[in-house]
Amino acid sequence: MTDAIKQLEESLWAFWAHFGKPEGGKLTNTPEEMWFETPIAALPYNGVLRMRATDDIEAVLDRHFNHFAEKKKPFFWLLHPTATPAELDVRLRTRGFDEIERIEGMVAPLNEIAPDGEDPAGTEIREVKDHDDVDGLIDFVMWRWQVPEYGNAYVRGMRDAFRLGDAGTPVRCWMAWKDGKPVAKAFTMETDGAIGLYAVATRPEARGMGLGRAVCLRALRETDRGRGMLGVLHSTPMAIGLYQKMGFKHVVPFRLFAKPDGFQF
């Protein structure tokens, strides 16, 4: 259990750290805390990912809340399993934050997950490698997170941060295409001993075709390449059934706190 929690945390931090790396962004990564900031004044583009406070937690909270208030940027705070202090959720609530979503940390040995099979009829699933695929991915991301138009350049900069399509990159992406349009996607993040699944989404017009399952399984199998590594993911409540059918089991929840404005992670 302890090792699974470690892999779930380390994979999530490794993936989300990329969001603060493009030009114009900021990533702070110390043993005590990890947080990132971008020029995009919208969730989930600013947030605290790790907190293991050893000093005055109220001073730490003041620093983060004052910083983002000054910048007029909404931000989220992730309560991961090893976060400290233990009553951090209570302290966040006193500052107007609330739990906006609970995502379930799930794991599975990748040599035991369900087979991926053929691409659903009329679709093609392929890894994002060339410029056309990257352009389709950027459009998908802009739609998925309702990114303001001014954030387009920063989102495009994430391609270089993630190094999508480059040999040896730990981050890879697969998309399903239908009629020349990307309709589903899934990222993988390889860390030491684990492969994480992230940013899974399907466009409304393509739901019910099995594309979410198909693109996830293809991404995991092609990243794993038969090594039998541990697969890790963080599921929203509505997707838990999908991942359970693939072979993933619940380990521990991760809790997302922010201003309760109806945002869904």
Summary of the structure (lengths in Angstrom):
residues: 265
radius of gyration: 18.2
end to end distance: 25.3
largest distance: 57.3
contacts: 839
relative contact order: 0.21
helix: 36%
strand: 30%
